[in-house]
Amino acid sequence: MIVYKTNKDGYLQYCHDKLKSSPEYSSKTDSDLNNTCDDLFRKYFIIIILITGLHFVISSYFAIIVAAYADTFRSHHDDEFSSRYYLTREQNQPYKI
């Protein structure tokens, strides 16, 4: 089993460094920067989870549509595929209907 885990500490350090170098956040304390980075991490993590869930729902819906179409196609064309040839008792030869 493969377990994926996020590198939250690495992300927070990267975010902290990036925010510290920007003029808008340069005057903030480390605690404020950590809170800002933590909020950003939560927001983007939730967005990624939502996108993944939406992708799963859309692909499942698409698979259901394709399966329904294939079943409809097969049921409408069963006569053509399965009963095209019959054998006669006399000749034991196939004949086309």
N, C-alpha and C positions, 0 to 999 in steps of 0.2 A: 504494500500500500504506500502510495506517495503522499506525503503530507506537505502542503505548502504553508509557509508562514511568512508574515510580512516582517520586513526589517524596519520596525517602527523607530527604534533608536537611531539607526542610520539616517532614516528620513528626517527625523526631528533635528539631528545635528546639521544635516545639509540645509534644511529650511532655516534653522537658526543662523547659520553662516550667511545665507543669501539675504535674509531680512536685515541682518546687522550691517551688511554692506550697502543696503539701499538707503537713500537719504530720508525717506519717509519714516523708517523705523530705527534709524541710528540712535535716536535719543531715548528709546525705550529700554526698560530694564530687561535683564535676562528672564525674569519670571513672566513678564508681559510677552516677550518673544516666544517663550515656551508655550504659553497659553494660546497664542495666535497660531503657532505651528500645530499644536494639538487639535485645535478647531479645524484647521485646514485638512489635517490628516483624516479626521472623522468625516468631514464633508466629502472629500474625494473618495474615501473608502466606501461610503454609502452610495455615492454615484456609481462607482465601479460595480458594486453588488447589484444595484438596480439595473444597470445596463446588461449584466450577465443574466439576470432573471428575465429581462425583456427578450433577450436573444433566445433563451430557452423556450419561452412561451411562443415566440414567432416561429421558431424552427419546428416545434411540436405541432403547431397549427398547420404549417405547410406540409408536414409529413401526413397529417390526418387528411388534408385535402387531396394529396397525391394518392393516398391509399384508397380513398373513396372514389376518386376518378378511375383508378385502375380496376376496382371492383365493379363499378358501373360499366366500364368498357367491356370487361370480361362477361358480365351477365347479359349485355345486349348482343354480344357476338358469340355466345356459346353455341348457338345453332349452326353458325357458319363453321366453327372449328371442330366441334365434336360430332355432328351428325351429317357431315358432308358425304361420307361414303358408307354404304351398307352392303352386306353380303347377301346374295340370293341363295336360297337353299338348293335350287336346281343347278346352278352353274358354279356356286361357291366362288364367284368372282365379284369384285367390287363394282358397283355402278354408281354413277354420280346422280345426285338428286337435282 
